[in-house]
Amino acid sequence: MIKIPLAKEGFIFILPLLIITLLMLLFSFYWVALIFGLGFVFVTSFFRDPERSIPNEPNVIVSPADGKVTEIITETEPINGESCTRITIFLSVFNVHINRVPIAGTIEEIRYNPGKFLAAFNPKASIYNEQNIILINNGKTHVLVKQIAGLIARRIVCWPKKGDHYKSGQRYGLIRFGSRVDILLPKNTKLSVACGDHVSGGSSIIGYLNPS
């Protein structure tokens, strides 16, 4: 028997679609069953939550999300006001949408900002869109991660509370139906990705923190 790991937040969508599909088949409404069946397959795929092999190298930073690296720029970190390197990862509706903590550490700050729903690939989305920010402190430095809602995504889920300790690559939330994740790193970080690269949350290495 094949077991498909799914995020529990998906069952509120998956089960109704499955029930409606089966009912439509029972009453011989085959075209309607096909439409809802395709919806069931899509939503089940969207909420898949595969296990990942987490790298354990010293000072490693793993990707917080699945998707495509679309931008790497220097900007000001919104909480501490320090200059940092921002890596933007765009998630299509076909990517896994579970988000993972990029480094081990304590959740020092959590900020939710309501906002607009611009397309996630729009550069202004990082500023104006609905977003949730977590700041992770590993005792030496900190890394900030933004979950950013997109044009279709209308629900950001973030599980940790301030003061919680998370392991590198551990699941911490998700964004429903297409989105974007920004990770803001110290300027002296050694990057391992470039624009256009495809990354996997928790398993792809995007850089290494300066050990000093």
GROMACS elastic network, one bead per residue, 0.5 to 0.9 nm:
[ bonds ]
;  ai    aj funct       b0    kb
    4    44     6  0.89402   500
    4    48     6  0.69250   500
    4    49     6  0.78989   500
    4    50     6  0.77622   500
    5    47     6  0.85722   500
    5    48     6  0.57835   500
    5    49     6  0.51512   500
    5    50     6  0.58303   500
    5    51     6  0.80176   500
    6     9     6  0.84228   500
    6    10     6  0.71091   500
    6    11     6  0.82443   500
    6    44     6  0.74913   500
    6    45     6  0.85190   500
    6    46     6  0.88592   500
    6    47     6  0.55292   500
    6    50     6  0.76631   500
    7    10     6  0.56736   500
    7    11     6  0.77192   500
    7    47     6  0.55047   500
    7    48     6  0.62554   500
    7    49     6  0.57372   500
    7    98     6  0.78085   500
    7   174     6  0.88583   500
    8    11     6  0.57967   500
    8    12     6  0.82638   500
    8    47     6  0.82644   500
    9    12     6  0.65756   500
    9    13     6  0.82855   500
    9    47     6  0.78273   500
    9   157     6  0.89308   500
   10    13     6  0.55987   500
   10    14     6  0.60525   500
   10    15     6  0.86078   500
   10    43     6  0.74941   500
   10    44     6  0.73652   500
   10    46     6  0.82929   500
   10    47     6  0.55585   500
   10    48     6  0.85614   500
   10   176     6  0.89884   500
   11    15     6  0.55963   500
   11    16     6  0.82534   500
   11    44     6  0.84630   500
   11    47     6  0.86051   500
   12    15     6  0.62003   500
   12    16     6  0.70201   500
   13    16     6  0.58965   500
   13    17     6  0.64798   500
   13    18     6  0.88445   500
   13    40     6  0.81225   500
   13    43     6  0.71208   500
   13    44     6  0.85263   500
   14    17     6  0.53930   500
   14    18     6  0.62065   500
   14    19     6  0.87686   500
   14    39     6  0.86513   500
   14    40     6  0.59234   500
   14    41     6  0.85245   500
   14    43     6  0.62955   500
   14    44     6  0.61323   500
   14    47     6  0.89209   500
   15    18     6  0.50656   500
   15    19     6  0.61438   500
   15    20     6  0.86055   500
   15    40     6  0.82559   500
   16    19     6  0.51139   500
   16    20     6  0.60831   500
   16    21     6  0.84566   500
   16    40     6  0.86203   500
   17    20     6  0.52259   500
   17    21     6  0.60460   500
   17    22     6  0.86399   500
   17    36     6  0.60044   500
   17    37     6  0.70757   500
   17    39     6  0.69017   500
   17    40     6  0.52883   500
   17    43     6  0.87765   500
   18    21     6  0.51185   500
   18    22     6  0.62448   500
   18    23     6  0.86460   500
   18    36     6  0.76818   500
   18    37     6  0.70179   500
   18    39     6  0.89224   500
   18    40     6  0.60372   500
   19    22     6  0.52153   500
   19    23     6  0.61532   500
   19    24     6  0.86211   500
   20    23     6  0.50585   500
   20    24     6  0.60957   500
   20    25     6  0.85957   500
   20    33     6  0.74537   500
   20    36     6  0.69396   500
   20    37     6  0.84477   500
   21    24     6  0.52209   500
   21    25     6  0.63038   500
   21    26     6  0.86646   500
   21    30     6  0.89694   500
   21    32     6  0.76963   500
   21    34     6  0.74034   500
   21    35     6  0.82070   500
   21    36     6  0.54425   500
   21    37     6  0.54865   500
   21    40     6  0.80354   500
   22    25     6  0.50947   500
   22    26     6  0.61206   500
   22    27     6  0.87475   500
   22    33     6  0.72066   500
   22    37     6  0.85301   500
   23    27     6  0.62961   500
   23    28     6  0.85135   500
   23    29     6  0.85402   500
   23    33     6  0.78980   500
   24    27     6  0.52325   500
   24    28     6  0.60268   500
   24    30     6  0.65444   500
   24    31     6  0.85486   500
   24    32     6  0.64702   500
   24    34     6  0.87540   500
   24    36     6  0.87031   500
   25    29     6  0.58299   500
   25    30     6  0.58267   500
   25    32     6  0.84134   500
   25    33     6  0.57851   500
   25    34     6  0.87434   500
   26    29     6  0.77278   500
   26    30     6  0.89905   500
   27    30     6  0.83056   500
   28    31     6  0.87249   500
   28    33     6  0.82922   500
   29    32     6  0.55536   500
   29    33     6  0.60790   500
   29    34     6  0.86998   500
   30    34     6  0.60646   500
   30    35     6  0.87258   500
   31    35     6  0.64000   500
   31    36     6  0.87982   500
   32    35     6  0.51734   500
   32    36     6  0.63306   500
   32    37     6  0.83093   500
   33    36     6  0.52694   500
   33    37     6  0.56909   500
   33    38     6  0.84393   500
   34    38     6  0.60663   500
   34    39     6  0.85341   500
   35    38     6  0.53064   500
   35    39     6  0.63827   500
   35    40     6  0.87404   500
   36    40     6  0.61015   500
   36    41     6  0.86796   500
   37    41     6  0.62766   500
   37    42     6  0.86196   500
   38    41     6  0.50878   500
   38    42     6  0.61403   500
   38    43     6  0.85868   500
   39    42     6  0.51089   500
   39    43     6  0.60655   500
   39    44     6  0.83927   500
   40    43     6  0.53249   500
   40    44     6  0.59695   500
   40    45     6  0.84534   500
   41    44     6  0.52018   500
   41    45     6  0.60907   500
   41    46     6  0.85754   500
   42    45     6  0.51368   500
   42    46     6  0.61152   500
   42    47     6  0.88285   500
   42    94     6  0.84286   500
   43    47     6  0.63068   500
   43    48     6  0.87012   500
   43   177     6  0.89369   500
   44    47     6  0.54335   500
   44    48     6  0.63589   500
   45    48     6  0.53232   500
   45    94     6  0.75258   500
   45    95     6  0.86755   500
   45    96     6  0.80407   500
   46    49     6  0.87618   500
   46    93     6  0.67749   500
   46    94     6  0.63599   500
   46    95     6  0.69732   500
   46    96     6  0.62382   500
   46    97     6  0.69868   500
   46   176     6  0.83251   500
   46   177     6  0.74371   500
   47    96     6  0.68899   500
   47    97     6  0.68920   500
   47    98     6  0.78513   500
   47   176     6  0.84072   500
   48    96     6  0.63122   500
   48    97     6  0.79828   500
   48    98     6  0.82212   500
   49    96     6  0.67947   500
   49    97     6  0.80196   500
   49    98     6  0.65707   500
   50    96     6  0.82239   500
   52   169     6  0.82983   500
   52   200     6  0.86674   500
   52   201     6  0.79507   500
   52   202     6  0.63103   500
   52   203     6  0.59663   500
   53   169     6  0.87340   500
   53   202     6  0.72787   500
   53   203     6  0.56217   500
   54    62     6  0.78777   500
   54   168     6  0.74636   500
   54   169     6  0.59899   500
   54   170     6  0.87413   500
   54   202     6  0.56744   500
   54   204     6  0.82457   500
   55    60     6  0.74570   500
   55    61     6  0.88017   500
   55    62     6  0.75823   500
   55   168     6  0.84998   500
   55   169     6  0.83717   500
   55   202     6  0.79777   500
   55   203     6  0.63170   500
   55   204     6  0.80612   500
   55   205     6  0.75905   500
   56    59     6  0.85987   500
   56    60     6  0.71544   500
   56   168     6  0.83235   500
   57    60     6  0.56047   500
   58   208     6  0.80405   500
   58   209     6  0.86557   500
   58   211     6  0.84225   500
   59   103     6  0.81287   500
   59   207     6  0.85008   500
   59   208     6  0.52815   500
   59   209     6  0.50390   500
   59   210     6  0.71989   500
   59   211     6  0.65724   500
   60   102     6  0.83679   500
   60   103     6  0.72053   500
   60   168     6  0.87750   500
   60   205     6  0.68095   500
   60   206     6  0.80153   500
   60   207     6  0.62210   500
   60   209     6  0.64506   500
   61    64     6  0.88738   500
   61   102     6  0.52604   500
   61   103     6  0.55614   500
   61   104     6  0.89841   500
   61   168     6  0.79172   500
   61   169     6  0.88801   500
   61   202     6  0.89530   500
   61   204     6  0.85507   500
   61   205     6  0.58184   500
   61   206     6  0.58266   500
   61   207     6  0.52058   500
   61   208     6  0.55516   500
   61   209     6  0.70083   500
   62    65     6  0.88646   500
   62   100     6  0.83666   500
   62   101     6  0.77370   500
   62   103     6  0.68253   500
   62   168     6  0.73453   500
   62   169     6  0.65811   500
   62   200     6  0.86286   500
   62   201     6  0.70106   500
   62   202     6  0.53699   500
   62   203     6  0.61624   500
   62   204     6  0.55442   500
   62   206     6  0.56159   500
   62   207     6  0.72409   500
   62   208     6  0.88252   500
   63    66     6  0.73968   500
   63    89     6  0.88201   500
   63    99     6  0.87964   500
   63   100     6  0.73871   500
   63   101     6  0.79775   500
   63   102     6  0.57841   500
   63   169     6  0.79607   500
   63   183     6  0.84716   500
   63   199     6  0.66860   500
   63   200     6  0.63832   500
   63   202     6  0.55307   500
   63   203     6  0.68647   500
   63   204     6  0.55386   500
   63   205     6  0.61152   500
   63   206     6  0.58015   500
   63   207     6  0.87600   500
   64    89     6  0.86749   500
   64    98     6  0.85965   500
   64    99     6  0.54115   500
   64   101     6  0.56875   500
   64   102     6  0.53224   500
   64   145     6  0.77246   500
   64   169     6  0.74304   500
   64   171     6  0.88545   500
   64   181     6  0.74001   500
   64   182     6  0.85132   500
   64   183     6  0.75491   500
   64   200     6  0.80007   500
   64   202     6  0.62209   500
   64   204     6  0.89222   500
   65    89     6  0.70743   500
   65    90     6  0.86518   500
   65    91     6  0.77381   500
   65    95     6  0.89234   500
   65    96     6  0.77911   500
   65    97     6  0.69703   500
   65    98     6  0.68340   500
   65    99     6  0.50996   500
   65   100     6  0.63765   500
   65   101     6  0.89537   500
   65   180     6  0.85627   500
   65   181     6  0.67567   500
   65   199     6  0.73341   500
   65   200     6  0.60905   500
   65   202     6  0.72468   500
   66    89     6  0.75358   500
   66    90     6  0.80777   500
   66    91     6  0.64477   500
   66    95     6  0.60610   500
   66    96     6  0.59229   500
   66    97     6  0.68790   500
   66    98     6  0.80012   500
   66    99     6  0.79593   500
   66   198     6  0.75121   500
   66   199     6  0.54164   500
   66   202     6  0.85127   500
   66   204     6  0.88494   500
   67    89     6  0.57202   500
   67    90     6  0.53497   500
   67    92     6  0.69271   500
   67    95     6  0.62291   500
   67    96     6  0.80791   500
   67    97     6  0.89046   500
   67   180     6  0.85231   500
   67   197     6  0.84751   500
   67   198     6  0.55983   500
   67   199     6  0.55680   500
   67   200     6  0.66832   500
   67   201     6  0.81910   500
   68    88     6  0.81916   500
   68    89     6  0.52730   500
   68    90     6  0.52624   500
   68    91     6  0.67478   500
   68    92     6  0.85755   500
   68   195     6  0.78486   500
   68   196     6  0.60963   500
   68   197     6  0.57219   500
   68   199     6  0.62406   500
   69    72     6  0.78164   500
   69    87     6  0.69704   500
   69    88     6  0.56940   500
   69    90     6  0.64255   500
   69   193     6  0.78339   500
   69   194     6  0.69098   500
   69   195     6  0.50467   500
   69   196     6  0.53357   500
   69   197     6  0.54072   500
   69   198     6  0.62647   500
   69   199     6  0.73696   500
   70    87     6  0.77696   500
   70    88     6  0.57031   500
   70    89     6  0.59772   500
   70    90     6  0.65132   500
   70   121     6  0.78891   500
   70   194     6  0.84798   500
   70   195     6  0.52281   500
   70   196     6  0.59661   500
   70   197     6  0.80547   500
   71    86     6  0.76968   500
   71    87     6  0.58158   500
   71    88     6  0.51110   500
   71    89     6  0.75329   500
   71   123     6  0.88777   500
   71   194     6  0.83019   500
   71   195     6  0.58128   500
   71   196     6  0.84049   500
   72    85     6  0.68929   500
   72    86     6  0.55585   500
   72    88     6  0.64818   500
   72   194     6  0.74821   500
   72   195     6  0.67493   500
   73    84     6  0.84456   500
   73    85     6  0.57104   500
   73    86     6  0.53369   500
   73    87     6  0.68449   500
   73    88     6  0.87463   500
   74    83     6  0.69206   500
   74    84     6  0.56570   500
   74    86     6  0.60087   500
   74    87     6  0.89920   500
   74   187     6  0.80117   500
   75    82     6  0.83540   500
   75    83     6  0.57474   500
   75    84     6  0.56200   500
   75    85     6  0.63229   500
   75    86     6  0.66887   500
   75   184     6  0.86054   500
   76    79     6  0.88677   500
   76    80     6  0.84433   500
   76    81     6  0.55885   500
   76    82     6  0.54628   500
   76    84     6  0.59437   500
   76    85     6  0.83732   500
   76    86     6  0.89178   500
   77    80     6  0.60418   500
   77    82     6  0.52702   500
   77    83     6  0.61114   500
   77    84     6  0.61152   500
   77    85     6  0.86334   500
   77    86     6  0.86666   500
   77   144     6  0.79684   500
   77   184     6  0.69634   500
   77   185     6  0.87727   500
   78    81     6  0.54977   500
   78    82     6  0.79037   500
   79    82     6  0.82000   500
   79   109     6  0.87418   500
   79   135     6  0.83427   500
   79   144     6  0.87606   500
   81    84     6  0.89816   500
   82   186     6  0.83581   500
   83   186     6  0.74446   500
   83   187     6  0.66648   500
   84   184     6  0.61295   500
   84   185     6  0.55253   500
   84   188     6  0.84818   500
   85   183     6  0.81513   500
   85   184     6  0.55211   500
   85   185     6  0.51331   500
   85   186     6  0.62932   500
   85   187     6  0.55839   500
   85   188     6  0.87222   500
   85   189     6  0.81103   500
   86   182     6  0.65283   500
   86   183     6  0.56873   500
   86   185     6  0.63833   500
   87   181     6  0.84152   500
   87   182     6  0.56575   500
   87   183     6  0.53591   500
   87   184     6  0.64787   500
   87   185     6  0.80622   500
   87   195     6  0.87544   500
   88   121     6  0.89870   500
   88   126     6  0.89639   500
   88   180     6  0.71448   500
   88   181     6  0.60157   500
   88   183     6  0.66164   500
   88   184     6  0.88057   500
   88   195     6  0.88960   500
   89   179     6  0.88553   500
   89   180     6  0.57541   500
   89   181     6  0.52559   500
   89   182     6  0.61733   500
   89   183     6  0.82470   500
   89   198     6  0.86192   500
   89   199     6  0.82497   500
   90   120     6  0.69732   500
   90   121     6  0.66238   500
   90   178     6  0.83075   500
   90   179     6  0.64337   500
   90   181     6  0.66151   500
   90   182     6  0.86676   500
   91    94     6  0.77424   500
   91    95     6  0.58437   500
   91    96     6  0.79437   500
   91    97     6  0.72877   500
   91   120     6  0.83676   500
   91   177     6  0.89206   500
   91   178     6  0.57616   500
   91   179     6  0.52806   500
   91   180     6  0.55290   500
   91   181     6  0.77410   500
   92    95     6  0.55061   500
   92    96     6  0.86986   500
   92    97     6  0.88405   500
   92   177     6  0.80139   500
   92   178     6  0.51508   500
   92   179     6  0.68719   500
   92   180     6  0.85213   500
   93    96     6  0.81267   500
   93    97     6  0.82430   500
   93   176     6  0.87388   500
   93   177     6  0.56080   500
   93   179     6  0.79664   500
   94    97     6  0.86600   500
   94   177     6  0.88659   500
   94   178     6  0.81571   500
   95   178     6  0.82243   500
   96    99     6  0.85444   500
   96   200     6  0.84707   500
   96   201     6  0.82900   500
   97   173     6  0.86062   500
   97   174     6  0.55334   500
   97   175     6  0.60234   500
   97   176     6  0.70479   500
   97   177     6  0.79256   500
   97   178     6  0.78944   500
   97   179     6  0.82543   500
   97   201     6  0.88425   500
   98   171     6  0.67861   500
   98   172     6  0.77495   500
   98   173     6  0.59847   500
   98   175     6  0.72211   500
   98   201     6  0.77059   500
   99   147     6  0.82798   500
   99   158     6  0.88782   500
   99   169     6  0.87350   500
   99   170     6  0.84103   500
   99   171     6  0.58115   500
   99   172     6  0.59004   500
   99   173     6  0.51834   500
   99   174     6  0.52055   500
   99   175     6  0.78809   500
   99   181     6  0.84378   500
   99   201     6  0.66384   500
   99   202     6  0.82596   500
  100   168     6  0.77831   500
  100   169     6  0.50980   500
  100   170     6  0.52361   500
  100   172     6  0.54644   500
  100   173     6  0.71248   500
  100   174     6  0.86237   500
  100   201     6  0.60959   500
  100   202     6  0.58479   500
  101   104     6  0.71795   500
  101   105     6  0.88433   500
  101   136     6  0.83553   500
  101   145     6  0.82544   500
  101   166     6  0.71050   500
  101   167     6  0.71297   500
  101   168     6  0.55848   500
  101   169     6  0.50111   500
  101   170     6  0.54696   500
  101   171     6  0.64300   500
  101   172     6  0.64149   500
  101   201     6  0.87354   500
  101   202     6  0.74524   500
  102   136     6  0.87412   500
  102   143     6  0.79955   500
  102   145     6  0.83115   500
  102   167     6  0.85631   500
  102   168     6  0.55559   500
  102   169     6  0.57549   500
  102   170     6  0.81517   500
  102   183     6  0.85100   500
  102   201     6  0.84859   500
  102   202     6  0.70274   500
  102   206     6  0.89758   500
  103   136     6  0.75211   500
  103   137     6  0.85986   500
  103   138     6  0.74258   500
  103   142     6  0.88963   500
  103   143     6  0.76765   500
  103   166     6  0.81276   500
  103   167     6  0.68497   500
  103   169     6  0.69870   500
  103   170     6  0.89459   500
  104   136     6  0.78188   500
  104   137     6  0.80801   500
  104   138     6  0.61954   500
  104   165     6  0.75743   500
  104   166     6  0.56004   500
  104   169     6  0.78286   500
  104   170     6  0.85150   500
  105   108     6  0.87049   500
  105   136     6  0.57258   500
  105   137     6  0.51803   500
  105   139     6  0.72930   500
  105   142     6  0.84508   500
  105   164     6  0.84758   500
  105   165     6  0.56040   500
  105   166     6  0.56412   500
  105   167     6  0.66533   500
  105   168     6  0.77501   500
  106   109     6  0.89526   500
  106   135     6  0.83057   500
  106   136     6  0.54864   500
  106   137     6  0.52452   500
  106   138     6  0.63378   500
  106   139     6  0.82590   500
  106   162     6  0.79866   500
  106   163     6  0.58580   500
  106   164     6  0.56430   500
  106   166     6  0.62980   500
  106   167     6  0.89545   500
  107   110     6  0.73686   500
  107   134     6  0.66835   500
  107   135     6  0.58477   500
  107   137     6  0.65171   500
  107   160     6  0.75290   500
  107   161     6  0.71305   500
  107   162     6  0.53098   500
  107   163     6  0.52106   500
  107   164     6  0.54552   500
  107   165     6  0.62363   500
  107   166     6  0.74642   500
  108   134     6  0.75018   500
  108   135     6  0.54547   500
  108   136     6  0.56539   500
  108   137     6  0.61429   500
  108   142     6  0.87977   500
  108   162     6  0.58079   500
  108   163     6  0.59198   500
  108   164     6  0.81359   500
  109   133     6  0.78098   500
  109   134     6  0.56474   500
  109   135     6  0.50154   500
  109   136     6  0.73862   500
  109   161     6  0.85662   500
  109   162     6  0.58192   500
  109   163     6  0.79885   500
  110   132     6  0.72829   500
  110   133     6  0.55565   500
  110   135     6  0.65337   500
  110   160     6  0.86034   500
  110   161     6  0.74707   500
  110   162     6  0.63712   500
  111   131     6  0.83240   500
  111   132     6  0.57082   500
  111   133     6  0.50059   500
  111   134     6  0.65805   500
  111   135     6  0.87931   500
  112   130     6  0.78387   500
  112   131     6  0.59674   500
  112   133     6  0.62501   500
  112   134     6  0.88703   500
  113   128     6  0.89810   500
  113   129     6  0.81334   500
  113   130     6  0.56874   500
  113   131     6  0.53474   500
  113   132     6  0.62072   500
  113   133     6  0.81877   500
  114   128     6  0.86056   500
  114   129     6  0.71773   500
  114   131     6  0.65196   500
  114   132     6  0.85330   500
  115   127     6  0.87627   500
  115   128     6  0.57019   500
  115   131     6  0.73188   500
  115   149     6  0.89274   500
  116   125     6  0.79582   500
  116   128     6  0.58054   500
  116   130     6  0.56914   500
  116   149     6  0.84387   500
  116   150     6  0.85605   500
  116   151     6  0.86937   500
  117   120     6  0.79020   500
  117   125     6  0.76309   500
  117   128     6  0.80474   500
  117   129     6  0.53131   500
  117   130     6  0.66356   500
  117   149     6  0.64211   500
  117   150     6  0.52999   500
  117   152     6  0.76001   500
  117   153     6  0.78066   500
  117   154     6  0.77222   500
  118   121     6  0.83083   500
  118   122     6  0.67155   500
  118   124     6  0.78134   500
  118   125     6  0.58373   500
  118   128     6  0.78703   500
  118   129     6  0.62751   500
  118   149     6  0.82025   500
  118   150     6  0.58301   500
  118   151     6  0.51755   500
  118   152     6  0.89096   500
  119   122     6  0.54713   500
  119   123     6  0.89707   500
  119   125     6  0.69736   500
  119   129     6  0.88412   500
  119   149     6  0.85282   500
  119   150     6  0.50809   500
  119   152     6  0.79110   500
  119   179     6  0.82183   500
  120   123     6  0.78951   500
  120   124     6  0.87028   500
  120   125     6  0.58937   500
  120   126     6  0.82019   500
  120   129     6  0.83280   500
  120   148     6  0.73631   500
  120   149     6  0.68832   500
  120   151     6  0.64085   500
  120   152     6  0.88953   500
  120   153     6  0.89461   500
  120   178     6  0.77714   500
  120   179     6  0.55500   500
  120   180     6  0.55734   500
  120   181     6  0.89968   500
  121   124     6  0.85536   500
  121   125     6  0.72601   500
  121   150     6  0.81029   500
  121   179     6  0.84525   500
  121   180     6  0.74725   500
  122   125     6  0.54255   500
  122   126     6  0.80822   500
  123   126     6  0.63634   500
  123   127     6  0.82050   500
  124   127     6  0.55124   500
  124   128     6  0.60878   500
  124   129     6  0.77505   500
  125   128     6  0.52203   500
  125   130     6  0.82705   500
  125   148     6  0.74260   500
  125   149     6  0.82557   500
  125   150     6  0.76534   500
  125   180     6  0.87361   500
  126   129     6  0.63363   500
  126   130     6  0.87844   500
  126   131     6  0.80429   500
  126   146     6  0.82418   500
  126   148     6  0.69323   500
  126   180     6  0.86615   500
  126   181     6  0.89054   500
  126   182     6  0.76816   500
  127   130     6  0.86690   500
  127   131     6  0.87123   500
  128   131     6  0.84958   500
  129   148     6  0.64943   500
  129   149     6  0.63193   500
  129   150     6  0.72764   500
  130   147     6  0.85358   500
  130   148     6  0.60508   500
  130   149     6  0.55119   500
  130   150     6  0.80982   500
  130   154     6  0.83678   500
  130   155     6  0.89965   500
  130   156     6  0.84142   500
  131   146     6  0.64547   500
  131   147     6  0.54078   500
  131   149     6  0.60301   500
  131   156     6  0.74000   500
  132   145     6  0.82623   500
  132   146     6  0.56061   500
  132   147     6  0.51190   500
  132   148     6  0.66434   500
  132   149     6  0.87582   500
  132   156     6  0.72130   500
  132   157     6  0.85718   500
  132   158     6  0.76717   500
  133   144     6  0.69612   500
  133   145     6  0.57268   500
  133   147     6  0.64420   500
  133   148     6  0.86882   500
  134   143     6  0.84377   500
  134   144     6  0.57793   500
  134   145     6  0.54752   500
  134   146     6  0.66531   500
  134   147     6  0.85917   500
  134   158     6  0.89915   500
  134   160     6  0.89820   500
  134   162     6  0.88164   500
  135   142     6  0.66798   500
  135   143     6  0.58794   500
  135   145     6  0.65806   500
  135   146     6  0.89575   500
  136   141     6  0.84047   500
  136   142     6  0.52887   500
  136   143     6  0.52617   500
  136   144     6  0.61942   500
  136   145     6  0.81587   500
  136   165     6  0.88919   500
  136   166     6  0.87509   500
  137   140     6  0.71620   500
  137   141     6  0.58349   500
  137   143     6  0.67027   500
  137   144     6  0.88839   500
  138   141     6  0.58930   500
  138   142     6  0.62173   500
  138   143     6  0.84833   500
  139   142     6  0.77998   500
  140   211     6  0.87355   500
  140   212     6  0.83926   500
  141   186     6  0.79033   500
  141   209     6  0.85490   500
  142   185     6  0.77163   500
  142   186     6  0.76208   500
  143   183     6  0.72795   500
  143   184     6  0.60135   500
  143   185     6  0.54116   500
  143   186     6  0.71941   500
  144   182     6  0.82359   500
  144   183     6  0.57782   500
  144   184     6  0.50630   500
  144   185     6  0.68891   500
  145   181     6  0.70828   500
  145   182     6  0.57273   500
  145   184     6  0.62549   500
  145   185     6  0.89131   500
  146   180     6  0.82643   500
  146   181     6  0.55183   500
  146   183     6  0.63341   500
  146   184     6  0.82626   500
  147   156     6  0.70786   500
  147   157     6  0.87524   500
  147   158     6  0.86688   500
  147   173     6  0.87594   500
  147   174     6  0.79651   500
  147   175     6  0.71496   500
  147   179     6  0.78852   500
  147   180     6  0.64423   500
  147   182     6  0.68368   500
  148   153     6  0.86519   500
  148   156     6  0.76918   500
  148   175     6  0.78229   500
  148   179     6  0.61206   500
  148   180     6  0.51645   500
  148   181     6  0.58003   500
  148   182     6  0.76419   500
  149   152     6  0.77526   500
  149   153     6  0.51444   500
  149   154     6  0.61328   500
  149   155     6  0.70542   500
  149   156     6  0.67414   500
  149   175     6  0.68657   500
  149   176     6  0.81193   500
  149   177     6  0.88140   500
  149   178     6  0.76278   500
  149   179     6  0.51767   500
  149   180     6  0.66131   500
  149   181     6  0.87089   500
  150   154     6  0.72545   500
  150   177     6  0.82052   500
  150   178     6  0.61591   500
  150   180     6  0.67843   500
  151   154     6  0.78262   500
  151   177     6  0.89599   500
  151   178     6  0.75751   500
  151   179     6  0.77087   500
  152   176     6  0.81427   500
  152   177     6  0.59125   500
  152   178     6  0.60300   500
  152   179     6  0.76912   500
  153   156     6  0.78545   500
  153   175     6  0.66441   500
  153   176     6  0.51392   500
  153   178     6  0.53385   500
  153   179     6  0.59670   500
  154   175     6  0.79155   500
  154   176     6  0.66556   500
  154   177     6  0.76953   500
  155   174     6  0.85747   500
  155   175     6  0.59945   500
  155   176     6  0.56324   500
  155   177     6  0.84177   500
  156   173     6  0.77418   500
  156   174     6  0.62678   500
  156   176     6  0.66875   500
  157   172     6  0.84039   500
  157   173     6  0.51008   500
  157   174     6  0.51671   500
  157   175     6  0.60398   500
  157   176     6  0.81731   500
  158   161     6  0.86026   500
  158   172     6  0.60219   500
  158   174     6  0.67459   500
  158   175     6  0.86819   500
  159   171     6  0.86881   500
  159   172     6  0.54979   500
  159   173     6  0.56261   500
  159   174     6  0.89505   500
  160   163     6  0.84576   500
  160   164     6  0.63140   500
  160   165     6  0.86069   500
  160   166     6  0.85029   500
  160   172     6  0.63329   500
  160   173     6  0.81391   500
  161   164     6  0.56796   500
  162   165     6  0.88677   500
  166   169     6  0.84378   500
  166   170     6  0.64773   500
  166   171     6  0.87244   500
  166   172     6  0.83962   500
  167   170     6  0.54245   500
  167   171     6  0.89100   500
  168   171     6  0.89646   500
  168   202     6  0.75294   500
  169   172     6  0.88875   500
  169   201     6  0.73919   500
  169   203     6  0.73256   500
  170   202     6  0.72560   500
  171   174     6  0.85303   500
  171   202     6  0.82993   500
  175   178     6  0.72922   500
  175   179     6  0.65281   500
  175   180     6  0.84345   500
  176   179     6  0.74645   500
  185   188     6  0.82441   500
  185   189     6  0.65681   500
  185   209     6  0.83369   500
  186   189     6  0.56089   500
  186   209     6  0.77352   500
  186   210     6  0.85476   500
  187   190     6  0.86164   500
  188   209     6  0.74097   500
  188   210     6  0.62322   500
  189   207     6  0.66223   500
  189   208     6  0.58254   500
  189   210     6  0.57471   500
  190   206     6  0.86493   500
  190   207     6  0.53214   500
  190   208     6  0.51358   500
  190   209     6  0.65271   500
  190   210     6  0.72399   500
  191   194     6  0.80626   500
  191   205     6  0.87621   500
  191   206     6  0.59058   500
  191   208     6  0.65025   500
  191   209     6  0.87821   500
  192   205     6  0.66360   500
  192   208     6  0.77415   500
  193   196     6  0.86237   500
  193   197     6  0.64350   500
  193   198     6  0.88261   500
  193   199     6  0.86091   500
  193   205     6  0.79013   500
  193   206     6  0.53847   500
  193   207     6  0.72060   500
  194   197     6  0.58063   500
  194   206     6  0.88753   500
  195   198     6  0.87854   500
  198   204     6  0.89021   500
  199   203     6  0.81157   500
  199   204     6  0.55711   500
  199   205     6  0.81698   500
  199   206     6  0.81605   500
  200   203     6  0.57546   500
  200   204     6  0.52156   500
  200   205     6  0.87192   500
  201   204     6  0.63840   500
  202   205     6  0.80603   500
  205   208     6  0.80459   500
  208   211     6  0.84312   500
  209   212     6  0.87216   500
